[in-house]
Amino acid sequence: MPIEVYLDDVVRLRKPHPCGGYEWRVVRVGADIGLKCTTCGRRILLPRRQFEKRLKTFVHRARSPSLDAFDEEDLS
């Protein structure tokens, strides 16, 4: 089962980026996960499976999207 990842989550990967930073902000979610280094701003795209293998921990979780924000009238 895939790990729940949301936009603007901040994650720590197992190995450092060449700039020395460990923390990345999630900027794209789908079959591929887009990440932006919080130290140097470099952007990378990883397949979800590779991202899940490299993930060490979540530093900061973004709010999860929910349907509670919508009224029933908006759904029809």
Number of C-alpha atoms within 10 A of each C-alpha: 3 7 10 7 20 19 18 18 18 22 22 18 18 13 13 11 15 8 11 11 15 17 21 26 21 21 17 18 16 10 10 15 21 20 25 19 20 15 13 13 12 12 14 15 15 15 12 18 13 11 17 15 10 14 14 14 12 15 12 12 13 13 10 10 9 7 8 7 7 9 9 9 6 6 7 5
